[in-house]
Amino acid sequence: MKHRKKVEWTRLDNAAKIFPPTSNERDTKVFRFACELFERVDPIILQEALDETIEIFPLYKSVLRKGVFWYYFETSSIRPVVEEESLPVCARIYNENRRNLLFRVFYYKNRINLEIFHALSDGTGALWFMKSLLYQYFTRKYKDSLKNTIPRIDYDASISQKMDDSFLKHYTGKKLSLMVKSERAYHIRGIRREENRMRLVEGTMSVKSVLNVAHEYNTTLTVYLTALFMYSIYKNMPERGKKHPVVLSIPVNLRNYFESESARNFFSTINIGYHFGKDRTDLQDVIRSVNESFTKELTEERLKNHMERLAALEHNVFTRVVPLVLKDVTLKLANRINERGITAALSNIGKVTMPVEFTPYIRQFDVFTSARRPQICMCSYGDNLVISFTSPFTDTDIQKTFFQILSKKGIDVKIATNL
């Protein structure tokens, strides 16, 4: 008599719950990390590396299921298969009518790509997976060259730490008002590309060059580029649009403020706005305002309060017993209301570090995401900063303005696109 293998399930973390009901062909909620190597990818070795990596990150073996009251992850025996790239960037992964893994690994020439459905993990967790995958790949492909110099990986969290729901861990039940007022933001309009394909425009430049310009304004790289993105949007706004502020949604890695080694979602967002119709329109003034907003929003207390508000909804007795079909409707409505207050988004993954022994094999990293509006994602490796614009629209005037301003400041920008 055969015994059925025990099925394990895991509840979605607090941030993940919004993604299943709001993902669709227009906004897949998928993001990609890519690592460009100096040599062609060996798909056989990459498959071996993936087989090993997925054992280190057991949640990645999961499929997403719908229960009566909540979505949940269910372990599966599906084996991820490395394939050559053939799909549009950030193509849909989650489909409630299919039982499939929530990520994919593929390659093209000398690039290794990892795409993830956001319910599974955030950028930091996905980067840990990507770095582990590359570690397994390099230590196999270059084992003779590395010999006795095989480095240690810099992320050695236990399985339980990787699986930790850090929102639940840090939730205190503090009573806070759930109502947070937000002004309607300026919305970018445009003609969508055929078949909902994303338009990707990437600019590669020197980190030091951008830092030097940021320091001219006595600010940080992130503040400078955030302000520059807002300013670029303003330069392409119709006159009637200036009655609304430009508001950027900025993801914040909560691991920088609260203890966590979780490879799942553990992030919050802050909204940074500037009203070009009411305030001065010099870039210097925008930078000053953005810097003040970052200082105000990026405190442990404010991030903690935001986390408590979101978690309070999940722990509400009434919310728990509401059927999932009604929760989906509510979450879609809440997401639509939230979107009214956002113009675009910017995410800075920051500096990607790898063991120095792997330097001869890696050219650069880049990151980008599906987007229902123009969005910037960026990361750096060594002195290479890659700023990636994704947009559903055919128009690229905002991107052009952004990179032209950087070029006029003496920064050498190399442009690549999927046009």
Secondary structure, DSSP 8 states (H G I E B T S, - for coil): --------EEE--TTGGGHHHH--SS---EEEEEEEESS---HHHHHHHHHHHHHH-GGGGEEEEE-SS-EEEEE-------EE--S-TT-----TTS---SEEEEEETTEEEEEEETTT--HHHHHHHHHHHHHHHHHHHTHHHHGGG----S----HHHHT--HHHHH---------------------B-GGG--EEEEEEEEHHHHHHHHHHTTS-HHHHHHHHHHHHHHHT--GGGGGS-EEEEEEEEGGGTS----SS--EEEEEEEE-TTTS---HHHHHHHHHHHHHHH-SHHHHHHHHHHHHHHHH-HHHHHS-HHHHHHHHHHHHHHHHHT-SEEEEEEEE----GGGGGGEEEEEEEE--SS-EEEEEEETTEEEEEEEESBS--HHHHHHHHHHHHTT---EEEE--
